[in-house]
Amino acid sequence: MKKIVVAIVFLVMITNILEAQNNFRFGFQASPTFSWMSSNDNKINGTGSNLGGKLGVMAEYYFDAEQKYAFVSGLGFAFNQGGKLKHDIGGNYWPDSDLSLPGLDSLQAGATLHYKLQYVEIPLGLRMNTRYFGSIRYYAELPIFTIGLLTAARGDIIGTNNDTEKENIRKDVAFFNMSWGFGGGAEYEISEGTTLIGGLFYNQSFIDLTSDDAVKYTGSGSETEDSKGSFGTLTIRLGVMF
């Protein structure tokens, strides 16, 4: 919680400094997302996606007089990120969570774990604009690096004799996330200094989000399950800039 408060205070300070200059713009987004889980283990496969959303503040600082190139950042909340992972080998994949039913710490082969994650996000990237064609101009943002701080994690277990929903799995998901991405779209000027923004963005996390304490069963017993789990996100950006 303290880290989130510090991040908010820092962003407000930077916003106040830049707002006094003509090269600063800010805005808001309310964007739907589609996210999916993946693993580097061929015995663990992504099987579905989450419909989620992003809400937050966007900020642009232009470092050229023509306002073609900008540093972009912001502060936002990402809801229902993640997806589903099907485990072909049985095991104990959420060992640190207090699960509600007996037997959930010993899953059979074929069980699917559904991750539903929420983050506070701080994006950092570069933006490039075309000139205006009438009231419209086009833009691209790349690269974009996004810092994510986990605020909630719920999970479902599917395909067992003891299926369950909305388990608190925060202890089995990494608090810190980092992703890279890119995207682009169009900006429509509705009045002087005010524009509507639409775009399509892709992000891929590259930090292992799944438990490091998990175990999988083998013919002779059990062993550490050390796969890397991450998720990708497709965002339809909808927003307004001032």
C-alpha atoms as one frame of an Amber mdcrd trajectory, in Angstrom:
protein
   0.000   0.000   0.000   2.821   2.399   0.844   4.395   1.806  -2.580   1.117
   2.654  -4.317   0.746   5.888  -2.319   4.341   6.886  -3.145   3.716   6.225
  -6.858   0.577   8.382  -6.831   2.326  11.255  -5.009   5.276  11.086  -7.429
   2.975  11.218 -10.468   1.047  14.189  -9.067   4.315  16.068  -8.477   5.522
  15.409 -12.018   2.104  16.406 -13.410   2.186  19.747 -11.563   5.668  20.512
 -12.886   4.824  19.676 -16.496   1.405  21.308 -16.501   3.081  24.706 -16.300
   4.647  24.050 -19.703   2.910  24.114 -23.088   4.223  20.703 -24.074   2.186
  18.768 -21.515  -1.150  17.002 -22.173  -3.195  14.711 -19.999  -6.325  12.640
 -20.407  -8.357   9.661 -19.271  -9.021   6.195 -20.622 -11.726   3.552 -20.086
 -10.583   0.629 -22.214 -11.747  -2.994 -22.550  -9.058  -5.701 -22.513  -8.653
  -9.335 -23.512  -5.915 -11.253 -21.689  -4.640 -14.840 -21.748  -2.136 -16.919
 -19.788   0.807 -18.863 -21.199   3.612 -21.043 -19.855   7.053 -22.161 -20.981
   6.131 -25.752 -19.994   4.464 -27.784 -22.769   2.508 -29.692 -20.097   0.817
 -26.449 -19.020  -1.339 -24.833 -21.695  -3.434 -21.688 -21.948  -7.089 -22.569
 -22.553  -9.073 -19.353 -22.345  -9.065 -15.591 -22.019 -10.374 -12.965 -19.595
 -12.523  -9.981 -20.531 -11.304  -7.115 -18.367 -10.713  -3.398 -18.421  -8.356
  -0.509 -17.747  -9.219   2.821 -16.154  -6.770   5.614 -15.573  -4.975   8.836
 -16.322  -2.759   9.279 -19.405  -0.004  11.885 -19.672   2.123  13.073 -22.609
   5.180  15.330 -22.535   6.284  16.564 -25.974   9.955  17.346 -26.481   9.668
  18.993 -29.910   7.913  22.184 -31.022   5.776  20.404 -33.646   4.440  17.960
 -31.012   5.306  14.901 -33.046   7.318  13.057 -30.395   6.416  12.582 -26.752
   7.277  10.718 -23.592   4.121   9.008 -22.297   3.224   7.806 -18.823   0.226
   7.682 -16.527  -1.426   5.836 -13.674  -4.192   3.288 -14.029  -6.045   0.285
 -12.729  -6.272  -2.989 -14.647  -9.129  -5.339 -13.773  -9.643  -9.079 -14.391
  -6.307  -9.705 -16.086  -4.908 -13.225 -16.519  -6.532 -16.291 -18.044  -6.639
 -20.086 -17.716  -3.844 -22.652 -17.475  -4.585 -26.362 -17.917  -2.135 -28.685
 -16.132  -1.623 -32.066 -17.808   0.212 -33.297 -14.692  -1.375 -33.307 -11.247
   0.145 -31.365  -8.376  -0.165 -28.653  -5.753  -0.061 -25.429  -7.763  -1.374
 -22.893  -5.212   0.495 -24.163  -2.130   0.640 -20.873  -0.198  -3.054 -19.999
  -0.474  -5.686 -20.913   2.116  -8.075 -22.770  -0.191 -11.652 -23.326   0.902
 -12.093 -27.072   0.240 -10.072 -30.130   1.292  -8.217 -31.818  -1.534  -7.518
 -28.655  -3.507  -3.866 -28.905  -2.487  -3.651 -32.174  -4.444  -5.076 -31.625
  -7.929  -5.556 -34.394 -10.455  -4.120 -34.311 -13.956  -6.117 -32.124 -16.330
  -7.099 -29.507 -13.750  -7.477 -25.937 -15.039  -6.507 -22.932 -12.925  -8.247
 -19.660 -13.774  -6.365 -16.492 -12.763  -8.257 -13.207 -12.207  -5.772 -10.453
 -11.335  -5.972  -6.731 -10.589  -3.092  -4.262 -10.821  -2.141  -0.660 -10.342
  -0.160   0.145 -13.499   2.422   2.771 -14.449   3.256   2.787 -18.187   6.405
   4.361 -19.619   6.931   4.787 -23.353   7.439   6.890 -26.470   4.783   8.288
 -28.802   5.019   9.416 -32.418   2.300  11.429 -34.184   1.583  12.224 -37.814
   0.397  15.692 -38.816  -3.345  16.367 -38.790  -5.365  15.387 -41.843  -8.325
  17.651 -41.262  -9.426  16.782 -37.718  -7.648  13.413 -37.546  -4.070  12.391
 -36.935  -2.542   8.967 -36.369  -0.093   7.826 -33.724   2.083   4.924 -32.647
   3.496   4.158 -29.212   6.563   1.922 -28.945   8.161   0.655 -26.952   5.893
   0.704 -23.922   7.069  -0.733 -20.617   4.448  -1.146 -17.895   5.071  -1.632
 -14.190   2.261  -3.513 -12.444   1.617  -3.769  -8.688  -0.797  -6.537  -7.699
  -3.800  -5.377  -5.643  -6.006  -8.499  -5.768  -5.858 -12.058  -7.075  -8.740
 -14.506  -7.305  -8.737 -17.949  -8.834 -11.053 -20.765  -9.927 -10.211 -24.461
 -10.098 -11.986 -26.336 -12.889 -12.037 -29.960 -14.014 -11.706 -31.738 -10.660
 -14.042 -33.447  -8.208 -13.849 -30.308  -6.041 -14.263 -27.379  -8.431 -14.213
 -24.024  -6.688 -14.459 -20.311  -7.495 -13.117 -16.983  -6.235 -10.327 -18.380
  -4.091  -7.927 -15.784  -2.677  -4.636 -16.697  -4.398  -2.693 -13.492  -3.754
   0.065 -15.412  -1.935   0.670 -17.529  -5.033   0.945 -14.654  -7.527   3.966
 -12.347  -7.780   3.314  -8.842  -6.412   5.473  -7.130  -9.045   4.819  -7.432
 -12.765   6.624  -5.950 -15.764   5.476  -6.009 -19.376   6.493  -4.609 -22.753
   4.281  -3.705 -25.663   3.333  -1.463 -28.559   0.268  -0.030 -30.225  -1.269
   2.729 -32.254  -4.440   4.325 -33.466  -6.121   7.612 -34.318  -6.887  10.879
 -32.554  -9.916  12.999 -33.501 -10.023  16.691 -32.576 -13.484  17.653 -31.278
 -12.480  21.169 -30.150  -9.295  23.172 -29.796  -7.018  21.246 -27.443  -9.473
  18.357 -26.886  -9.305  15.057 -28.773 -10.915  11.631 -28.684  -8.498   8.698
 -28.854  -8.964   5.178 -30.171  -6.322   2.520 -30.621  -5.230  -1.097 -30.344
  -2.390  -2.128 -28.005  -0.556  -5.366 -27.236   1.336  -6.083 -24.011   3.239
  -9.168 -22.850   4.470  -9.676 -19.291   7.962 -11.137 -18.941   8.152 -11.845
 -15.193   7.096 -15.221 -13.742   3.742 -14.585 -12.047   3.020 -18.111 -10.788
   4.054 -19.720  -7.508   7.685 -20.694  -6.955   6.618 -23.153  -4.228   4.394
 -25.331  -6.427   5.029 -29.053  -6.845   3.990 -31.554  -9.504   3.529 -35.291
  -9.131   5.754 -37.826 -10.841   5.674 -41.595 -11.020   8.092 -41.792  -8.086
   6.657 -38.974  -5.943   6.789 -35.233  -6.484   9.210 -32.535  -7.593   9.396
 -28.758  -7.751   7.274 -27.202 -10.483   9.498 -24.423 -11.842   7.659 -23.310
 -14.984   7.250 -19.632 -15.869   3.687 -18.341 -16.185   2.863 -14.985 -17.779
   0.007 -13.282 -19.597  -0.551 -11.232 -22.721  -3.100  -8.459 -23.119  -4.899
  -6.903 -26.062  -6.350  -3.479 -25.186  -8.862  -1.463 -27.186  -7.913   1.995
 -25.994 -10.766   4.495 -25.663 -10.016   7.876 -24.154  -9.990  11.643 -24.259
  -7.006  14.027 -24.138  -6.942  17.702 -23.122
